[in-house]
C-alpha cells in the first residue's frame, strides 16, 4: 500500500501525540482496493468537497474518488514531496 501525506497532515503528526486537536483534525482515508492510504486534514477534505466533488463520508472510498482527491491535493501542491 502506498501512503500519501499532505504537508499540513505531516505537521499535525509531528505534534505531541497526546494533543487532542491532532486527533480531531487528522483523517486517514484508504481506497477500496487497499493500495493507497491518505493522511489529510479535515480542512483539506472540506476544501475538496466545496469545489463540487463528492462528499467523503467514510474512511474507505472508491478508487476513482481517491484518484480525484489525490489529483486535487497534488494540483494544489499540498502533498509531501516524498509521496510523489
C-alpha positions in Angstrom: 0.0 0.0 0.0 1.3 3.4 -0.9 0.7 6.2 1.7 0.3 9.8 0.7 0.6 12.6 3.3 -0.3 16.2 2.9 2.1 18.9 4.3 -0.4 20.0 6.8 -1.2 16.5 7.9 2.6 15.9 8.5 2.7 19.0 10.7 -0.1 17.6 12.8 1.6 14.2 13.0 4.7 15.9 14.3 2.9 17.5 17.2 2.6 15.8 20.6 0.7 12.5 20.4 -1.4 13.4 23.4 -2.7 16.6 21.9 -6.5 16.2 21.4 -6.7 18.6 18.5 -4.4 16.5 16.3 -6.8 13.5 16.7 -9.8 15.6 15.6 -8.1 17.3 12.6 -6.3 14.3 11.1 -8.2 11.9 8.7 -6.8 8.7 7.3 -8.5 7.5 4.1 -8.0 4.3 2.1 -9.2 3.3 -1.3 -11.3 0.2 -1.8 -8.6 -1.8 -3.5 -6.4 -1.1 -0.4 -3.5 0.2 -2.5 -3.5 3.8 -1.3 -3.7 5.4 2.2 -4.0 9.1 2.5 -3.3 11.2 5.6 -5.1 14.5 5.3 -6.6 17.2 7.4 -10.4 17.7 7.7 -10.0 21.2 6.3 -8.3 19.8 3.2 -11.1 17.3 2.7 -13.7 20.1 3.2 -12.0 22.3 0.6 -12.1 19.4 -1.9 -15.8 18.8 -1.3 -16.6 22.6 -1.5 -15.3 22.5 -5.1 -18.2 20.3 -6.1 -16.6 17.0 -5.5 -18.5 14.1 -3.9 -18.5 14.1 -0.1 -16.1 11.8 1.6 -18.3 10.2 4.3 -16.1 7.2 5.2 -12.5 6.3 5.8 -12.7 3.9 2.8 -13.6 5.4 -0.6 -13.9 4.2 -4.2 -10.7 4.2 -6.2 -11.9 6.9 -8.6 -12.7 9.3 -5.7 -9.3 8.7 -4.2 -7.6 9.4 -7.5 -9.6 12.7 -7.7 -8.7 13.7 -4.2 -5.0 13.0 -4.7 -5.1 14.8 -8.0 -6.6 17.8 -6.3 -4.1 17.8 -3.5 -1.3 17.4 -6.0 -2.5 20.3 -8.1 -2.8 22.5 -5.0 0.8 21.4 -4.1 -0.4 20.1 -0.7 1.3 16.7 -0.8 4.6 16.0 0.9 7.3 15.7 -1.8 8.3 12.2 -0.6 4.8 10.9 -1.6 5.2 12.0 -5.2 
